[in-house]
Amino acid sequence: MGFCPPKGVRPPQLEGKRTGRPKGSRNFARIWADAIWGYEHRNAERGNPPSQNARLWWTFASIYPDEVEEFLRDFRRI
């Protein structure tokens, strides 16, 4: 078995190199996917949303389609 440094100490071969995402960064892809699903299915009858967030976005988009479209376009997601 190779060298196992103490917790919080980087192995010497990784010193000075960035690995993975920076600390504190997050991935919001699932949330955006729900928002886009809700907007794209806004005219459909009571469908089967993939999550509760998608159901919420579907409700918003069916009641306020222009505002949701503007919100998504501002963030360049559709």
N, C-alpha and C positions, 0 to 999 in steps of 0.2 A: 504494500500500500504506500502511496506517495505521501509527501509532506502535508500535514493538516494544520494550518495556522490557527491560533486562538480566535475565538469569535470576535468579529469586528476588525480583524486584520486581514488585509488582502494578501493573496499568495504573491510571491516575488515576481512570477512571470506576468501578472496582470497589473503590476504597479505602473501608474502613469497612463493606463489605457481605460477608456470608458467602456463599460459593459452594460447592456440593458438600458432601460429608460432611466432618466434622471430621477432622483428622489422627489416625491411629491407630484409627479406627473400622473395624469389619469387618462383613461380611454373612455370616451363618451359615445362610442359607436352604437352600442345597444340602445341608448336613449334617442339618438338621432334616427335610428332605424324605426323605432316606435312612432316618432313624430311623422316621419315620411309615410309610413304605412297608414296612419290615421288620415293624413291629407289625401293620399291616393285613393282611399276607399270611402271618402266622405259621402259619396252619393249612393253607396250600396245600402241595401236594407240591413237590418241587424245581422252582422256577420259574425265571424268567429275570430276575434282579435287574438294575436299571439301572446299578449300580456295585458295586465291591468293598465299600464302606462299607454299602450296602444289604444285601449278602449277610451281612455281619457282624451287623448289627442283626436280620436275619431269623433268624439262628442264635440270638442272644440271646433274641429274643422267642419262638421255638419252644421253647426250653429253660426260660426263666424268664418266662413271660407276665405274671405278676402284678407282678413287680419292674419290668419294662420299662414296663408301663402306669402304675404309680405314678410312675416317673421322668418319663414324658412328661406326666402330669397335673400334677405339681409345677411344671412349667415351662409349663403351660397350652397345650400344642401339639396335644392331641387333644380 
